[in-house]
Amino acid sequence: MLEVILYSPLWHSLLWFWSYIEGIPPWLTQPEVYRVLLAWAIAFTLFYIIFTSLGFGPTGVLPGSIAAFFQSFMYRGFTPAGGLFATMTSLAMLGMMTPAVAAISATLATVIALIVWQFEVRA
């Protein structure tokens, strides 16, 4: 039984992955890499929280949210079909808002990380 485990493709994949992980820490300990990764993580978290708290949910626009205020202030009783507001409501109701928000947040966080990397002040 032990021979089957030691020669299985899964075992070799796990060993390769572990050897890859062991080689990463020296690269991560560089101060500029740490700052760029920290900037990416903070930016992603902030953008994700901002976008998910707008008020688009699986049942439509959430009452008392920023989206509800915007809808009542801008559109009153009429929301035009095909607009940004209607598209975001549809994405949320279809369950595609979370992946879209994650992709947008990751893209914006990458831009922030590239800016930090480009304009890094060397100590």
C-alpha positions in Angstrom: 0.0 0.0 0.0 2.8 2.4 0.8 4.5 1.7 -2.6 1.2 2.7 -4.3 1.1 6.0 -2.4 4.8 6.8 -3.0 4.6 6.3 -6.7 1.3 7.9 -7.4 1.1 11.0 -9.5 -0.7 12.9 -6.7 2.2 12.2 -4.4 4.7 13.5 -6.9 2.6 16.6 -7.5 2.5 17.3 -3.8 6.3 16.9 -3.5 6.8 19.2 -6.4 4.5 21.8 -4.9 6.2 21.6 -1.6 9.7 22.0 -3.1 8.3 25.0 -5.0 6.9 26.6 -1.8 10.2 26.1 -0.1 11.9 28.3 -2.7 9.5 31.2 -2.4 10.4 32.7 1.1 13.8 34.2 0.1 12.1 36.0 -2.7 9.3 37.2 -0.4 11.7 38.6 2.2 12.9 41.3 -0.1 11.4 44.6 1.2 10.2 45.9 -2.1 8.3 42.7 -2.9 6.8 42.8 0.6 5.6 46.4 0.0 4.1 45.6 -3.4 2.3 42.5 -2.1 1.0 44.4 0.9 -0.2 47.3 -1.3 -2.0 44.7 -3.5 -3.7 43.0 -0.6 -4.8 46.3 1.0 -6.1 47.7 -2.3 -7.9 44.5 -3.2 -9.6 44.3 0.2 -10.7 48.0 0.1 -12.1 47.8 -3.5 -13.9 44.5 -2.8 -15.5 46.0 0.4 -16.5 49.2 -1.4 -18.0 47.4 -4.4 -19.9 44.7 -2.4 -21.3 47.3 0.0 -23.0 49.3 -2.8 -26.3 47.5 -2.2 -26.8 45.1 -5.1 -28.0 41.7 -3.8 -29.5 38.4 -5.0 -33.0 39.8 -4.6 -32.3 43.1 -6.3 -31.4 46.5 -4.9 -31.2 46.2 -1.1 -33.4 48.7 0.9 -31.6 51.5 2.5 -28.4 51.0 0.5 -26.4 53.4 -1.6 -27.8 51.8 -4.7 -31.4 52.3 -3.4 -30.6 56.0 -2.7 -29.1 56.4 -6.1 -32.0 54.7 -7.8 -34.6 56.9 -6.0 -32.7 60.1 -6.5 -31.7 59.6 -10.2 -34.4 57.5 -11.7 -37.4 58.0 -9.4 -39.8 55.3 -10.6 -38.1 54.5 -13.9 -34.8 52.6 -14.4 -33.8 52.5 -18.0 -33.1 49.0 -19.4 -29.6 48.2 -20.5 -28.0 51.0 -18.4 -25.2 50.5 -15.9 -27.6 50.4 -12.9 -29.8 47.7 -14.6 -26.8 45.7 -15.6 -25.4 45.7 -12.1 -28.8 44.7 -10.7 -29.0 41.8 -13.2 -25.4 40.6 -12.4 -26.2 40.6 -8.7 -29.5 38.7 -9.2 -27.9 36.1 -11.4 -25.1 35.5 -8.9 -22.4 36.9 -11.2 -21.7 40.0 -9.2 -19.2 38.4 -6.8 -16.9 37.1 -9.6 -17.2 40.4 -11.4 -16.4 42.4 -8.3 -13.4 40.1 -7.5 -12.1 40.6 -11.1 -12.5 44.3 -11.0 -10.9 44.6 -7.5 -8.0 42.4 -8.6 -7.4 44.5 -11.7 -7.5 47.8 -9.7 -5.3 46.3 -7.0 -2.8 45.2 -9.6 -2.7 48.8 -11.0 -2.0 50.1 -7.5 0.7 47.5 -6.9 2.4 48.4 -10.2 2.3 52.1 -9.2 3.9 51.2 -5.8 6.5 49.1 -7.5 7.3 51.8 -10.1 7.6 54.7 -7.7 9.1 52.9 -4.8 11.4 55.1 -2.7 14.6 53.2 -2.1 15.9 53.4 1.5 
